[in-house]
Amino acid sequence: MYLLMVMFMAGFLAIIVKLFAIQVRDAEKLQEIARIQYESREIIRPMRGLILDRHLSILASNITEYTLSVDPSVIKRPDTVARFIANALQIPYRSALRFLRDTTTQYTVIEKRLSEEVAARFNDWSCYGVRLSPNPRRKYNFRALAGPVIGYTNVDNVGKSGIELEMNAELSGTEGYIVYQRDARGSRRPEVDYPKVKPVNGRNLVLTIDQVYQSIAEEELSHGVELHGAESGRCIILNPHTGEVLAMANVPSIDPNNLHEYSPEKARNRSVTDLYEPGSTFKIVAMSAALNEGLYEPEDRINAENGVWRYRPDLKPIEDDHAYASLTLRGAFEHSSNIVSAKLANELGDERFYKYARNFGFGVKTGIELPGELSGELKKPLDWDGTTLNYLAFGYNLNVTALQIACAYAAIANDGVLMRPFIRKWLLDEDRNIVDETVPQVVRRVVSSETSRTMRSFMQGVVDSGTARLARIEGVNIGGKTGTSQRLVNGSYSNTSHVASFVGFFPVEDPKILILVILDAPKHGYYGGSTAGPIFRRIAMRIINSSSEFAKEPEPLYASFKGNDRIRVPNVKGMREDVARSVLTAHGFNMEAAGSGMLVASQFPEESTLAARRSVVNVKLVTMDRDTTRGMIRVPDVVGMSLRQAMNFIQSMNLEPSPAGSGVVRAQYPAAGALVPKGTRCTLDAEARIITANLY
């Protein structure tokens, strides 16, 4: 009895100790274990913010895809479940049944990336052990448009390159969660008393990019790369007064929707990550510095050494492509003289030349909101040898990015003031209210207003009569500079591998658009003026024809004479329909369109005629169709256009105009709509138009 009593007392004592351990010592730990057993927390992912262009066209949006998974260990009737899954996914029944046979597994993925349409087939059917998991995924609405600039996200919707990476924190938002209660079978149901935190969606990002300009730049750059057999190409379009990046094109590009088709090398944004020796486009430093320091006047002459300057007998001479006995400063810039640039740099000296180069932004990052930007390579004067300054003068012995060159020329276009480039315009909340705005930021004044005006006139001379005559556009004053540099191949400069470039802006009187075009290793021609220059011209022509911003203001002749409210009709031929409508509305007219297409081919009343205010202008629309799959081009309808407009339009389509007569085009051959190879000659028969106006 005593033994039994002791045993019972020991047992009760053990129970008391264990209860103490459970209820007191380990209470919190065991409560947590129990909570985990009957509670389940599920993360709620936020929607990633949209990426839009400056006109609020959506470049990057979101779609929801679904993952279909099963737990074969709890499915009671696998044959019925397999039959339903097979019908929903439109796969063989045996393939669906194969996923359900292994009852030892608790999680088997049947299909990933199911569309919402397919997932909807499971809405009215539920089976314990079958689950659809939503997964938000990025959709890039314009496919490869600005692909390397916008970047892409990974499977977890986290930015990995481009804007998606740089602005990931703002675009991502904050995760939420919901707590479920689980029963003994593992089924889950939400409880009112359990916490639920809603996710905070990412902010929407508005870029400075103009979708139309970006499309034009990419199309023409791609055509130029193909035409000249180049390895790659870059194009940047800036607003020189604000620093806004209106377009940034890279060839080759990527479609972020289909990353598996591309190598990582193609995903980089070459405009900020690739370095090159700029060649003659760097002559802006020596020339503007010499003018700004008062060393020379624009018409002062300098000995050009008949094309060969042996500045040291033991070193290779500096040579020009064309031999001149002497050149004015203006002529030296227009004809891109290496010798004169080197002489100007020597007169400036190491310290002053280096100061101007740094002030133009070389050797430092621009600060644009893009990942991977390099600062370039500009050695300090202490590291220079006896040849460095001479070769720096015409763009060798340093490395720059395309964006640095564009910004330097934008400073000349902006009256001598360097602006910080930016690509992020606004951050918007879910209701599209602006919560943050990037404002234009002045970096520094580089040269005086007078020097910048002189340099702009020099650059206009480059286009009008210098090395960039192929970049001219009739009726628009273009300023620019060509660049051609040899590339380093196996440690030495190659005579067969070059970088060809052209940078220009328009109109020279008040530059609104700056365009830089660079071709890497073109095989069919390599001078910047003959390769990159024509690409600039085609881009500029299409921008001018697609935007009312560059439409000339009407010059009313007797706009209201003796109480007669008649005004002069503006010229809208060659413009897009929406642009033409806005121009006519701004001038007090209504517009009615006939035909299919997007470009205005003719108008009535004709331009410059006097018509009643608020009267109707009838326009004829045509298509601008290019069949790139066969390398053929559809001839546009230019009948009714002025001969100048028709020639510009024909050239923008990569056809060769052959004008006959003057005035207005009355006939054309080949006929409008015909498919012809690139470069086909199009005959334009024009005749003078006589305009009469009753002045009384």
C-alpha positions in Angstrom: 0.0 0.0 0.0 2.8 2.4 0.9 4.6 1.6 -2.3 1.4 2.2 -4.3 0.8 5.5 -2.4 4.4 6.7 -3.2 4.0 5.7 -6.8 0.7 7.6 -7.1 2.1 10.7 -5.4 5.1 10.6 -7.7 2.8 10.4 -10.6 0.7 13.3 -9.5 3.8 15.3 -8.8 5.1 14.6 -12.3 1.7 15.7 -13.8 1.8 18.9 -11.7 5.4 19.6 -12.9 4.4 19.0 -16.5 1.3 21.2 -16.2 3.5 23.9 -14.8 5.8 23.6 -17.7 2.9 23.7 -20.2 0.9 26.4 -18.6 3.6 28.7 -17.3 7.1 28.0 -18.5 6.4 27.0 -22.2 3.0 28.7 -22.5 4.0 31.3 -25.1 5.9 28.8 -27.2 3.1 26.3 -27.2 0.5 28.9 -28.0 2.5 30.0 -31.0 2.7 26.4 -32.2 -1.0 26.0 -31.7 -1.7 29.2 -33.5 0.4 28.0 -36.5 -1.6 24.8 -36.6 -4.9 26.5 -36.9 -4.0 29.8 -38.5 -2.6 30.5 -41.9 -1.2 33.9 -43.2 -1.3 34.6 -46.9 0.6 37.5 -48.4 -1.4 39.8 -50.7 0.8 41.3 -53.3 0.3 44.9 -54.4 -0.2 45.9 -57.9 2.9 47.3 -59.4 2.6 51.0 -60.6 2.1 51.8 -64.2 4.8 53.3 -66.4 3.4 56.0 -68.8 4.9 58.3 -71.4 4.6 62.1 -71.1 1.2 62.0 -72.8 -0.1 59.3 -70.4 0.1 56.5 -72.9 0.6 53.3 -70.8 4.0 51.7 -71.6 4.0 49.1 -68.8 0.9 47.7 -67.1 0.0 44.6 -65.2 -1.8 41.4 -65.9 -2.7 38.5 -63.5 -1.6 35.0 -64.4 -2.4 31.8 -62.4 -0.6 28.7 -61.3 -2.7 25.5 -61.2 -1.5 23.1 -58.6 -2.9 19.9 -56.9 -2.4 17.9 -53.8 -2.9 14.3 -55.0 -2.8 12.9 -51.4 -6.2 14.3 -50.6 -8.1 14.0 -53.9 -10.7 11.2 -53.6 -11.8 10.9 -57.2 -8.7 11.5 -59.4 -10.4 10.3 -62.6 -13.2 12.9 -62.3 -10.8 15.7 -61.4 -8.4 14.7 -64.2 -11.3 14.8 -66.7 -12.3 18.3 -65.7 -8.7 19.7 -65.7 -8.1 18.1 -69.1 -11.3 19.9 -70.5 -10.4 23.2 -68.9 -6.8 23.2 -70.1 -7.5 21.4 -73.3 -4.9 18.8 -72.7 -5.1 15.0 -73.0 -7.0 13.2 -70.2 -4.1 10.8 -69.6 -1.7 13.8 -69.2 -3.9 15.3 -66.5 -4.4 12.0 -64.7 -0.6 11.4 -64.6 -0.3 14.4 -62.2 -2.8 12.9 -59.8 -1.4 9.3 -59.5 1.5 10.0 -57.1 -0.5 10.2 -53.8 2.7 10.5 -51.8 3.2 14.1 -52.9 1.3 17.0 -51.5 2.1 19.7 -54.1 2.3 19.2 -57.9 2.2 22.1 -60.4 0.2 21.3 -63.5 0.4 24.5 -65.4 2.0 28.0 -64.9 1.1 31.3 -66.4 -2.6 30.5 -67.1 -4.5 33.5 -68.4 -7.5 35.0 -66.6 -9.7 33.5 -69.4 -8.6 30.0 -68.7 -8.7 30.5 -64.9 -12.3 31.6 -65.1 -13.3 28.1 -66.2 -12.5 27.0 -62.6 -14.7 29.6 -61.0 -17.9 27.5 -60.7 -16.1 24.3 -59.8 -14.1 23.6 -56.6 -12.4 20.5 -55.5 -10.5 20.0 -52.3 -6.8 19.6 -53.2 -7.0 21.7 -56.4 -5.8 25.3 -56.2 -5.4 28.3 -58.5 -2.8 30.8 -57.2 -2.8 34.4 -58.8 0.5 35.9 -59.8 0.7 39.5 -61.0 3.0 39.9 -64.0 4.3 42.9 -66.0 2.9 43.5 -69.5 4.8 45.9 -71.8 2.1 47.3 -74.1 4.3 48.4 -76.9 6.5 45.3 -76.9 10.1 46.3 -77.7 9.4 50.1 -77.6 12.1 51.6 -75.3 12.8 48.1 -74.0 16.3 48.7 -72.6 15.2 52.0 -71.1 12.1 50.7 -69.4 13.8 47.4 -68.4 12.0 44.3 -67.0 11.0 42.5 -63.8 11.7 39.0 -62.6 9.2 36.2 -61.7 8.6 37.9 -58.4 7.7 41.2 -60.2 10.8 42.9 -58.9 12.6 45.3 -61.2 15.9 43.9 -62.6 17.0 46.5 -65.2 16.2 50.0 -66.6 13.5 52.2 -65.0 12.0 49.1 -63.5 15.1 48.6 -61.4 15.9 52.3 -60.7 12.4 53.1 -59.6 11.6 49.7 -58.0 10.9 51.1 -54.6 8.3 53.5 -55.9 6.7 51.1 -58.3 6.6 48.1 -56.0 4.2 49.3 -53.3 3.9 47.5 -49.9 2.6 43.9 -49.4 -0.5 43.2 -47.3 -1.7 39.9 -45.8 -4.8 38.1 -44.6 -5.0 35.5 -41.8 -7.1 32.4 -42.3 -8.3 29.8 -39.7 -7.7 26.1 -40.6 -9.8 23.2 -39.6 -8.6 19.6 -38.9 -8.8 18.8 -42.6 -6.6 21.8 -43.5 -9.4 23.8 -45.2 -9.1 27.5 -44.7 -11.7 30.2 -44.1 -11.3 33.9 -43.2 -12.4 35.1 -39.8 -13.8 38.6 -39.1 -11.8 38.9 -35.9 -8.5 37.9 -37.6 -6.2 40.7 -38.8 -6.2 41.8 -42.5 -3.9 44.4 -44.0 -4.6 45.7 -47.4 -1.6 46.1 -49.8 -0.5 49.5 -50.8 -0.2 49.6 -54.6 2.9 51.0 -56.3 3.0 54.6 -57.5 2.5 55.3 -61.2 5.5 56.7 -63.0 5.2 59.2 -65.9 8.3 59.4 -68.0 9.5 62.3 -70.1 9.6 59.9 -73.1 7.3 60.8 -76.0 5.9 57.5 -77.4 5.7 59.0 -80.9 9.3 60.3 -80.9 10.5 57.0 -79.4 8.8 55.0 -82.2 10.2 57.3 -84.9 13.7 57.1 -83.4 13.7 53.3 -83.1 12.3 52.8 -86.6 14.7 55.1 -88.4 17.7 54.0 -86.3 16.9 50.3 -87.0 16.6 51.1 -90.7 20.0 53.0 -90.6 21.8 50.2 -88.8 20.5 47.7 -91.4 21.3 50.0 -94.3 24.9 50.6 -93.3 25.6 47.2 -91.8 26.4 48.5 -88.4 26.9 46.4 -85.3 24.6 48.6 -83.2 23.2 52.1 -82.9 22.1 54.7 -80.4 19.8 57.7 -80.6 18.9 60.3 -78.0 16.3 63.0 -78.4 16.4 65.8 -75.8 14.6 69.0 -75.0 17.7 71.2 -74.6 16.0 73.9 -72.5 14.8 71.5 -69.8 17.0 68.4 -70.1 14.0 66.1 -70.6 14.8 62.9 -72.5 12.1 62.6 -75.2 13.5 59.4 -76.7 16.3 57.0 -76.1 16.6 54.3 -78.7 19.0 51.3 -78.8 19.5 48.8 -81.6 19.5 45.9 -81.0 16.7 46.2 -78.5 14.6 43.8 -76.4 11.0 42.9 -75.9 10.7 42.6 -72.2 7.6 40.4 -72.7 9.8 37.7 -74.2 13.1 37.9 -72.4 14.0 34.2 -73.1 14.6 35.2 -76.7 17.4 37.7 -75.9 20.9 37.6 -74.4 21.6 39.8 -71.3 24.0 41.8 -73.5 21.1 43.1 -75.6 19.2 44.3 -72.5 21.7 47.1 -71.6 21.0 50.7 -72.3 24.0 51.6 -74.5 23.2 55.3 -74.3 24.5 55.4 -70.7 26.5 52.2 -70.3 28.8 52.1 -73.4 31.9 54.3 -73.7 33.5 55.4 -77.0 35.9 58.0 -78.3 33.8 60.7 -79.8 36.0 62.0 -82.5 35.1 65.3 -84.1 31.9 65.9 -82.0 34.3 66.7 -79.1 35.7 69.7 -81.1 33.0 71.7 -79.5 35.2 72.0 -76.4 38.2 73.6 -78.0 36.2 75.8 -80.4 33.8 77.2 -77.8 36.5 77.6 -75.2 38.7 79.6 -77.6 35.8 81.9 -78.5 34.7 82.3 -74.8 38.2 83.2 -73.7 38.5 85.8 -76.4 41.5 84.2 -78.1 40.0 84.6 -81.6 37.0 86.1 -83.4 34.9 83.9 -85.7 36.5 85.2 -88.9 40.1 85.1 -87.7 42.3 82.9 -89.9 44.6 80.1 -88.6 47.3 78.3 -90.6 45.8 74.9 -91.5 49.2 73.6 -92.7 47.9 72.3 -96.0 46.4 69.3 -94.2 49.5 68.0 -92.4 50.9 69.4 -89.2 54.1 68.0 -87.7 54.0 69.5 -84.3 56.9 67.3 -83.2 59.4 65.7 -85.7 59.5 62.4 -83.7 55.7 61.9 -83.6 53.0 61.0 -86.1 51.6 64.2 -87.7 48.1 65.4 -87.3 46.2 65.3 -90.6 43.0 66.7 -92.0 40.8 64.9 -94.6 41.0 67.9 -96.8 44.0 70.2 -97.3 43.6 73.9 -96.6 46.4 76.5 -96.4 44.4 78.5 -93.8 40.9 78.5 -92.3 38.8 80.9 -90.4 37.5 79.6 -87.1 34.0 79.2 -88.7 35.5 77.4 -91.7 37.6 75.1 -89.4 34.5 74.0 -87.5 32.4 73.6 -90.7 35.0 71.5 -92.4 36.1 69.7 -89.1 39.8 70.5 -89.1 41.8 68.4 -86.7 44.8 70.7 -87.1 43.0 73.9 -86.1 41.3 72.2 -83.2 44.7 71.0 -81.9 46.2 74.5 -82.3 43.3 76.0 -80.4 43.7 73.5 -77.6 47.4 74.3 -77.3 46.7 78.0 -77.0 44.2 77.3 -74.3 46.7 75.1 -72.4 46.1 72.0 -70.3 44.3 73.5 -67.3 41.9 75.7 -69.3 41.0 73.0 -71.8 40.4 70.5 -69.0 38.2 73.0 -67.1 36.0 73.5 -70.1 35.8 69.8 -70.8 34.7 69.1 -67.2 32.2 72.0 -67.3 30.6 70.5 -70.4 30.0 67.4 -68.3 32.7 65.0 -69.5 34.3 62.7 -66.9 31.3 62.8 -64.5 27.9 61.1 -64.5 25.0 63.2 -65.7 22.8 62.0 -62.8 20.0 60.7 -64.9 17.6 58.3 -63.2 18.9 55.2 -65.1 21.0 52.3 -63.7 24.4 51.5 -64.9 25.4 55.0 -66.0 29.2 55.4 -66.4 31.1 58.6 -65.8 33.4 58.2 -68.8 37.2 58.6 -68.7 38.8 62.1 -68.8 42.3 62.1 -67.3 43.5 64.9 -65.2 46.3 67.1 -66.7 48.8 65.6 -64.3 48.4 62.3 -66.1 48.8 63.8 -69.6 51.8 63.3 -71.8 53.1 65.4 -74.7 50.4 64.1 -77.1 47.3 64.0 -74.9 46.1 67.6 -75.4 46.5 67.5 -79.2 44.4 64.3 -79.5 41.9 65.4 -76.9 41.2 68.4 -79.1 39.6 66.2 -81.8 38.1 63.5 -79.6 40.7 60.9 -78.8 42.4 59.8 -75.5 39.1 60.0 -73.6 35.9 58.0 -73.4 32.4 59.4 -73.2 28.8 58.2 -73.1 26.3 59.1 -75.8 24.2 61.0 -73.2 27.2 63.2 -72.2 27.7 64.3 -75.8 24.0 65.0 -76.2 24.0 67.1 -73.0 27.1 69.1 -74.0 25.5 70.1 -77.3 22.2 70.8 -75.5 24.2 73.4 -73.4 25.1 75.2 -76.7 21.5 75.0 -77.8 20.3 76.3 -74.4 22.3 79.6 -74.6 25.4 78.2 -72.9 23.7 76.6 -69.8 24.1 72.9 -69.0 21.0 71.2 -67.7 20.8 67.9 -65.8 19.0 65.3 -68.0 16.1 63.5 -66.5 13.6 60.9 -67.6 11.2 60.8 -64.6 8.6 63.4 -65.0 5.9 62.7 -62.3 5.0 60.2 -59.6 1.2 59.7 -59.5 -0.9 58.0 -56.8 -3.8 55.6 -57.6 -6.1 58.5 -58.4 -3.5 60.0 -60.7 -2.7 62.9 -58.5 0.8 64.2 -58.7 2.7 63.3 -55.5 6.2 64.2 -56.8 7.5 66.1 -59.8 11.0 66.4 -61.3 11.7 70.0 -62.2 14.4 71.1 -64.7 17.7 71.7 -62.9 20.6 73.9 -64.0 24.0 72.4 -63.6 26.2 75.4 -64.5 26.8 78.0 -67.2 29.5 76.6 -69.5 30.0 79.5 -72.0 28.5 82.9 -72.5 25.3 83.6 -74.4 27.3 85.3 -77.1 29.6 82.3 -77.5 26.7 79.9 -77.7 25.0 82.0 -80.4 28.3 82.0 -82.4 28.6 78.3 -82.0 25.0 77.7 -83.1 25.8 79.7 -86.3 28.9 77.6 -86.8 26.8 74.5 -86.5 24.3 75.8 -89.0 27.2 76.3 -91.4 28.2 72.6 -90.8 24.8 71.6 -92.2 24.3 74.2 -94.8 27.8 74.0 -96.4 30.1 71.8 -94.3 30.4 68.1 -93.6 26.7 67.5 -92.8 24.9 68.7 -96.0 23.0 65.4 -96.1 21.2 66.5 -92.8 19.6 69.6 -94.4 15.9 70.1 -94.4 14.4 72.7 -96.6 12.6 75.4 -94.7 14.1 74.5 -91.3 17.4 75.9 -90.0 19.4 72.9 -88.7 22.6 73.1 -86.6 24.8 70.1 -86.0 28.2 68.5 -86.0 29.5 65.3 -87.5 31.9 62.8 -85.8 33.9 59.9 -87.1 36.4 58.1 -84.9 38.5 54.9 -85.3 37.8 52.2 -82.8 40.4 50.3 -80.8 40.7 46.7 -82.1 43.2 44.4 -80.4 44.9 47.4 -78.7 45.4 49.6 -81.9 43.2 51.9 -83.9 41.6 50.2 -86.9 41.2 51.7 -90.3 38.2 49.4 -91.0 36.2 49.9 -87.8 34.7 53.2 -86.9 32.1 55.1 -84.8 30.0 57.4 -87.0 27.9 60.1 -85.3 25.9 63.2 -85.9 24.4 65.5 -83.3 22.1 68.4 -84.2 19.2 70.6 -83.2 16.5 72.7 -84.7 15.4 75.3 -85.3 18.7 77.1 -84.8 16.9 80.4 -83.8 15.2 78.7 -80.8 16.3 75.0 -80.5 13.4 72.8 -79.3 14.7 69.4 -80.3 18.2 67.9 -80.1 18.9 64.6 -81.7 22.1 62.5 -81.4 22.6 59.5 -83.7 25.5 57.0 -83.3 26.4 54.0 -85.5 28.9 51.4 -84.2 31.2 49.8 -86.8 29.1 50.6 -89.9 30.4 48.6 -92.9 28.7 50.5 -95.8 30.2 54.0 -95.3 31.6 55.2 -92.1 31.7 59.1 -92.1 29.2 60.6 -89.7 27.9 63.0 -92.3 27.0 60.3 -94.8 25.7 57.7 -92.4 24.4 59.2 -89.1 23.4 62.5 -90.8 20.7 61.1 -93.1 19.2 59.2 -90.1 19.0 62.4 -88.2 17.3 64.0 -91.2 14.6 61.3 -91.5 13.9 61.5 -87.7 13.7 65.3 -87.7 11.5 65.3 -90.8 9.0 62.9 -89.2 9.0 64.8 -86.0 8.4 68.1 -87.8 5.5 66.5 -89.8 4.0 64.8 -86.8 3.8 67.8 -84.4 1.9 71.0 -84.5 4.7 72.5 -82.3 6.8 73.0 -85.4 4.0 74.2 -87.7 4.7 77.7 -89.0 2.4 80.4 -87.7 0.1 81.9 -90.4 1.1 85.3 -91.8 -2.3 86.9 -92.2 -2.6 89.2 -95.2 -5.4 91.6 -94.7 -6.8 89.3 -91.9 -9.8 91.6 -91.4 -10.2 94.2 -94.2 -13.1 96.6 -94.1 -14.9 94.5 -91.5 -14.5 91.3 -93.6 -13.6 88.6 -91.0 -11.5 86.5 -93.3 -8.2 84.8 -92.3 -5.4 82.9 -94.0 -5.7 79.1 -94.1 -2.7 77.4 -92.6 -0.9 74.6 -94.4 -1.6 71.2 -92.8 -0.5 68.9 -95.6 1.9 66.1 -94.4 0.6 66.4 -90.8 -1.1 63.6 -88.8 -4.9 63.9 -88.7 -5.0 64.8 -84.9 -2.2 67.4 -85.3 -3.8 69.0 -88.4 -7.1 69.2 -86.5 -5.5 71.0 -83.6 -3.6 73.4 -85.9 -6.8 74.3 -87.8 -8.8 74.7 -84.5 -6.1 76.9 -83.1 -6.4 79.2 -86.2 -10.2 79.4 -86.0 -11.2 76.7 -88.6 -13.1 73.4 -88.4 -11.9 70.3 -90.2 -13.7 67.5 -92.0 -11.6 64.5 -93.1 -12.2 62.0 -96.0 -10.3 58.9 -96.8 -8.5 56.4 -94.6 -5.1 56.8 -93.1 -3.4 59.1 -90.7 -1.6 61.7 -92.8 -3.1 64.7 -94.6 -2.4 64.6 -98.4 -4.4 67.5 -99.6 -6.7 70.3 -98.3 -9.4 72.6 -99.5 -9.3 75.6 -99.3 -5.6 75.5 -100.1 -3.0 77.0 -97.8 -2.6 80.8 -97.8 -6.0 81.5 -99.3 -8.4 83.7 -97.4 -11.4 82.0 -95.8 -14.1 83.0 -93.3 -13.3 82.3 -89.7 -14.9 79.1 -88.3 -15.4 77.8 -91.9 -14.7 74.2 -92.8 -11.4 73.0 -94.2 -11.7 69.6 -96.0 -8.7 67.3 -95.9 -7.9 64.0 -97.7 -6.2 61.4 -95.5 -3.7 58.8 -96.8 -1.8 55.9 -95.2 1.9 55.8 -94.6 2.5 52.1 -95.0 5.8 50.3 -95.0 5.9 46.5 -95.7 9.1 45.6 -93.8 8.6 41.9 -94.0 9.4 41.9 -97.7 11.6 45.0 -97.7 9.0 46.8 -99.9 7.5 50.2 -99.4 4.0 51.4 -100.3 4.1 54.6 -102.3 2.2 57.4 -100.5 -0.3 59.7 -102.2 1.3 63.1 -102.5 -1.0 64.6 -105.2 -2.1 68.0 -104.0 0.9 68.6 -101.8 3.4 71.4 -102.6 6.5 70.0 -104.4 8.7 70.7 -101.3 6.3 68.8 -99.0 6.0 66.0 -101.4 9.7 65.6 -101.8 10.2 65.6 -98.0 7.4 63.0 -97.6 8.8 60.7 -100.4 12.3 60.9 -98.9 11.0 60.1 -95.4 9.7 56.8 -96.9 13.2 55.9 -98.2 12.2 56.6 -101.8 14.0 58.9 -104.2 12.0 61.9 -105.5 12.4 63.0 -109.1 10.7 66.5 -109.4 9.5 68.0 -112.6 8.1 71.5 -112.7 7.3 73.6 -109.6 4.4 74.4 -107.4 1.8 71.7 -106.6 2.1 68.0 -107.4 -0.6 67.1 -110.0 0.6 63.6 -110.9 3.0 61.0 -109.6 4.6 57.7 -110.8 4.5 55.0 -109.5 0.9 55.5 -108.5 -0.1 55.9 -104.8 -0.4 52.5 -103.1 2.1 50.7 -105.3 4.6 48.4 -103.5 8.1 49.2 -104.6 11.7 48.4 -103.4 13.5 50.9 -101.2 15.2 53.7 -103.1 12.8 53.5 -106.0 12.7 56.8 -108.0 9.3 58.5 -107.8 8.5 61.1 -110.5 6.5 64.1 -109.3 4.9 66.3 -111.9 4.1 69.7 -110.5 2.7 72.9 -111.9 2.5 76.4 -110.5 -0.5 77.4 -108.5 -2.0 80.8 -109.0 -3.7 82.3 -106.0 -6.0 85.2 -106.4 -7.5 87.1 -103.5 -10.1 89.9 -103.5 -8.6 92.5 -101.4 -11.6 94.8 -101.5 
